[in-house]
Amino acid sequence: MKQKLFSNMKRLTSAFAISLLSVTLVVLVLCLTVFKDPQAVAVIGTPSEDSSQSSQPADPDAPNFTLNSKIYFARPDSSGNLLFTNPAENSYKMSVNIILQETDKSVLFTGFVDPGESQEKKKLNVELAEGVYPCIAEITVYDLNTFEPKGTTKAEVTLYIGQKP
């Protein structure tokens, strides 16, 4: 009986050690890849009085969203990693309009994004040459029933076309 109990404990200990090692490796890989640049994905909310971008809006009823601040396009005709999310707890539709700072020209528009939905990838509306483009993202909030605009907030983003950020 002792022999059988001891071999079962050895197996459980081994399984626990392998599980712990696996979790550690996954966390390490994520830290070295996905979370390498903390500014790559910005959580943005309604601007507060002391900052232009905030993850905690001043108004508790104001909608939150996430938007990639460094949008990468492998080629001018490929989709970029917009990573825009309108969380399910919001009670508004949203849209994103990305405008070149240099020319005030709209280069990307999402259309309506419902609460709980995302637009991970999106193509440009116009053709741009390879390069780096500072832009302003205008995030507009709309009433769910009437589709009337309820407000707009802005965030700085950068488009990387054919060049890694």
TORBASE-588402 format. One line per 5 residues: for each residue x, y, z of N, C-alpha, C. Coordinates in steps of 0.001 Angstrom, whole numbers, plus 500000, padded with zeros to 6 digits. Layout:
<recs>
X:Y:Z:X:Y:Z:X:Y:Z | ...
</recs>
This chain:
<recs>
500823:498804:500000:500000:500000:500000:500866:501259:500000 | 501910:501286:500876:502803:502445:500920:503498:502649:499579 | 503890:501544:498963:504595:501601:497684:503702:502264:496625 | 502425:501877:496555:501493:502422:495571:501221:503905:495835 | 501037:504280:497089:500806:505672:497456:502007:506525:497098
503195:506008:497369:504420:506750:497081:504585:506973:495581 | 504283:505978:494747:504431:506144:493292:503388:507126:492757 | 502170:507142:493320:501153:508116:492906:501576:509530:493263 | 502183:509729:494424:502662:511060:494829:503783:511521:493912 | 504666:510598:493516:505744:510952:492592:505164:511422:491260
504121:510740:490768:503489:511137:489510:502829:512513:489637 | 502117:512746:490729:501469:514040:490943:502492:515164:491057 | 503571:514917:491749:504626:515912:491884:505241:516225:490532 | 505481:515199:489745:506035:515397:488401:505064:516186:487524 | 503803:515844:487574:502793:516549:486784:502703:518011:487211
502748:518261:488506:502708:519639:488999:503936:520419:488530 | 505107:519822:488600:506340:520488:488171:506296:520799:486678 | 505804:519880:485868:505704:520110:484422:504700:521220:484137 | 503575:521238:484841:502570:522300:484659:503142:523660:485035 | 503831:523733:486132:504441:524985:486573:505474:525478:485570
506278:524585:485045:507278:524943:484046:506607:525446:482768 | 505529:524790:482358:504803:525201:481151:504229:526610:481302 | 503601:526876:482415:503023:528208:482664:504124:529261:482680 | 505238:528972:483299:506359:529908:483346:506875:530208:481944 | 506994:529200:481117:507466:529407:479748:506489:530248:478932
505193:530001:479078:504192:530789:478356:504263:532254:478781 | 504345:532513:480063:504438:533889:480566:505708:534552:480043 | 506805:533850:480041:508070:534395:479548:507967:534744:478068 | 507404:533868:477267:507245:534138:475833:506351:535355:475612 | 505249:535445:476353:504365:536608:476223:505081:537897:476609
505843:537860:477661:506569:539050:478106:507597:539495:477068 | 508215:538558:476410:509256:538890:475436:508703:539258:474067 | 507457:538927:473786:506901:539217:472469:505749:540211:472546 | 504618:539776:473024:503411:540590:473002:503554:541841:473852 | 504112:541702:475049:504186:542834:475970:505524:543549:475912
506263:543358:474846:507582:543967:474705:507501:545496:474698 | 506522:546044:473973:506361:547488:473875:505071:547889:474578 | 505134:548435:475794:503915:548755:476531:503077:549832:475873 | 503639:550600:474950:502876:551651:474284:502209:551155:473005 | 502438:549908:472619:501910:549405:471357:500392:549364:471346
499785:548982:472433:498328:549000:472529:497966:549901:473684 | 497249:550960:473374:496874:551926:474398:495408:551744:474747 | 495102:551748:476026:493715:551752:476464:493349:553204:476649 | 492341:553623:475932:492018:555042:475890:490569:555225:476291 | 490288:556250:477022:488919:556574:477392:488664:558040:477127
487603:558549:477694:487299:559952:477564:488399:560763:478241 | 488916:561816:477602:489984:562589:478222:489567:563175:479561 | 490462:563098:480538:490196:563726:481824:490835:565104:481828 | 490672:565838:482905:491188:567201:482957:492706:567261:482916 | 493383:566266:483492:494832:566351:483609:495593:565541:482566
494916:564844:481659:495643:564104:480632:494793:563992:479380 | 495460:563829:478244:494730:563734:476994:494222:562325:476754 | 494811:561322:477417:494357:559947:477272:494281:559324:478643 | 493218:558556:478881:493037:557951:480192:492320:556629:480053 | 492736:555635:480835:492024:554368:480816:490816:554408:481743
490773:555360:482644:489632:555542:483532:488988:556889:483208 | 487868:556886:482487:487246:558148:482125:486751:558910:483346 | 486705:560249:483224:486236:561102:484306:484758:560845:484586 | 483989:560609:483550:482556:560324:483674:482365:558814:483675 | 481773:558231:484733:481616:556779:484787:480730:556219:483675
479856:557047:483072:479013:556590:481969:479689:556745:480609 | 480866:557370:480575:481575:557566:479316:482121:556227:478817 | 482082:556015:477518:482532:554734:476979:484055:554593:476986 | 484519:553369:477151:485935:553033:477029:486135:552301:475719 | 487382:552211:475282:487719:551453:474090:489212:551189:474111
489652:550290:473245:491083:550091:473052:491393:550324:471587 | 492603:550826:471347:493040:551138:469994:494552:551035:469950 | 495055:550362:468950:496497:550231:468772:497079:551596:468412 | 498102:552024:469095:498705:553326:468812:499789:553244:467743 | 500225:552023:467400:501235:551810:466353:500662:550782:465383
500063:551277:464303:499349:550409:463367:500286:550047:462226 | 500527:548741:462074:501497:548246:461106:500808:547623:459893 | 501244:548039:458705:500803:547481:457430:502041:546911:456741 | 502049:545630:456430:503217:545020:455777:503465:545660:454406 | 502386:545945:453695:502446:546594:452381:501336:547644:452327
501423:548594:451406:500366:549613:451315:498974:549044:451053 | 498877:547869:450405:497567:547299:450093:497123:546216:451079 | 497884:546015:452161:497526:544980:453142:496719:545585:454298 | 496166:544706:455117:495423:545147:456295:496396:545460:457428 | 496066:546479:458196:496880:546862:459351:496242:546377:460637
497056:546272:461683:496594:545762:462982:495975:546886:463815 | 494775:547288:463462:494054:548374:464135:493766:548029:465594 | 493327:546820:465858:493038:546332:467213:492081:547251:467975 | 491027:547708:467300:490025:548561:467945:488945:547690:468568 | 488625:547947:469828:487581:547201:470533:486621:548166:471217
485340:547923:471012:484283:548624:471723:483752:547615:472753 | 484158:547736:474029:483782:546725:475033:482274:546568:475187 | 481871:545368:475577:480444:545030:475710:479721:545907:476727 | 480435:546405:477741:479760:547219:478764:479392:548621:478269 | 479898:549028:477104:479510:550323:476539:478083:550249:476014
477401:551375:476046:476040:551412:475517:475974:552328:474293 | 477072:552347:473530:477163:553183:472339:477816:552414:471198 | 477417:552759:469976:478165:552339:468801:479350:553292:468692 | 480410:552865:468027:481574:553727:467841:482088:553594:466418 | 482844:554589:465987:483579:554506:464729:484940:555161:464931
485899:554746:464112:487242:555330:464152:487541:555900:462779 | 487997:557137:462757:488435:557799:461534:489884:558214:461756 | 490812:557673:460969:492223:558010:461130:492597:559029:460066 | 493165:560143:460535:493449:561298:459692:494943:561592:459741 | 495545:561781:458560:496962:562158:458499:497135:563550:459094
498079:563713:459996:498314:565028:460594:498826:566028:459555 | 499626:565537:458641:500262:566406:457646:499267:567054:456689 | 498227:566311:456299:497304:566805:455268:495851:566910:455717 | 495529:566443:456917:494139:566375:457395:493260:565498:456505 | 493860:564527:455828:493136:563616:454930:492800:562329:455670
491553:561878:455550:491133:560620:456165:491719:559459:455355 | 492379:558538:456055:493010:557408:455365:492417:556059:455778 | 491630:556024:456858:491037:554772:457322:489770:555101:458098 | 488693:554382:457798:487428:554574:458512:486831:553206:458794 | 486398:552968:460025:485891:551646:460409:484415:551448:460115
483642:552494:460084:482188:552316:460099:481774:552015:461528 | 480497:551656:461741:480004:551389:463094:480610:550120:463677 | 481011:550207:464943:481463:549044:465707:480551:548969:466930 | 479772:547901:467005:478801:547731:468089:479491:547370:469403 | 478819:547600:470542:479377:547175:471830:479672:545674:471820
480826:545311:472337:481232:543912:472380:481901:543435:471108 | 482086:544317:470135:482723:543930:468874:484066:544620:468705 | 484854:544062:467780:486191:544584:467507:486428:544655:466009 | 487365:545492:465638:487919:545483:464288:489414:545301:464466 | 489856:544058:464323:491266:543724:464538:492132:544246:463403
491690:544033:462172:492462:544412:460990:491602:545273:460086 | 492246:546202:459384:491529:547088:458478:492494:547589:457409 | 492011:547695:456174:492816:548239:455079:492653:549752:455030 | 493643:550406:454427:493566:551847:454227:492517:552173:453168 | 491879:553337:453287:490908:553794:452292:491593:554426:451092
492841:554837:451262:493609:555483:450198:494960:554774:450095 | 495641:555009:448990:496958:554402:448822:498014:555361:449356 | 498872:554842:450232:499986:555611:450771:501281:554879:450451 | 502319:555638:450206:503632:555041:449964:504172:554476:451274 | 505155:553583:451162:505774:553045:452370:506374:554188:453171
506253:554088:454487:506779:555126:455360:506083:555130:456703 | 506401:556149:457480:505825:556315:458814:504990:557593:458785 | 503738:557475:459257:502797:558584:459171:502170:558883:460531 | 502485:560040:461120:501785:560450:462350:500335:560819:462000 | 499411:560340:462820:497987:560548:462543:497225:560870:463820
496001:561293:463616:495046:561484:464702:493892:560516:464465 | 493542:559766:465499:492376:558882:465432:491219:559608:466103 | 490160:559844:465349:488944:560435:465896:487967:559298:466183 | 487645:559113:467450:486719:558063:467852:485379:558736:468152 | 484376:558409:467365:483063:559024:467529:482116:558007:468150
481313:558493:469098:480350:557677:469830:478952:558024:469315 | 478142:556959:469067:476803:557148:468511:475755:556490:469402 | 474570:557087:469433:473435:556492:470128:473078:555175:469450 | 472805:554134:470251:472489:552809:469694:471211:552786:468854 | 470236:553603:469216:468938:553564:468533:468820:554569:467402
469300:555790:467630:469110:556846:466634:470328:557039:465726 | 471458:556479:466098:472722:556621:465365:473236:558061:465332 | 472678:558911:466191:473147:560292:466265:474477:560342:466989 | 475423:561155:466496:476714:561290:467195:476503:561907:468570 | 477165:561330:469585:477047:561819:470957:478330:562465:471440
479408:562338:470686:480672:562941:471079:481838:562311:470331 | 482965:563003:470391:484178:562539:469722:485364:562784:470627 | 486282:561829:470634:487552:562015:471326:488666:561720:470330 | 489845:562225:470600:490966:562058:469674:492144:561408:470387 | 492921:560667:469608:494127:560023:470120:495188:560040:469023
496437:560190:469428:497531:560138:468465:497874:558688:468170 | 498007:558375:466879:498437:557056:466437:499467:557250:465338 | 500216:556201:465058:501208:556244:463988:500983:555054:463076 | 500967:555328:461761:500861:554268:460768:502260:553919:460288 | 502565:552642:460284:503843:552139:459772:503516:551300:458546
503873:551796:457377:503568:551088:456136:504864:550553:455549 | 504975:549228:455522:506170:548586:454994:507381:548712:455882 | 507215:549269:457054:508318:549435:458008:507818:549019:459381 | 508595:548185:460039:508188:547719:461383:508333:548850:462383 | 507393:548913:463343:507488:549948:464385:508669:549716:465310
</recs>
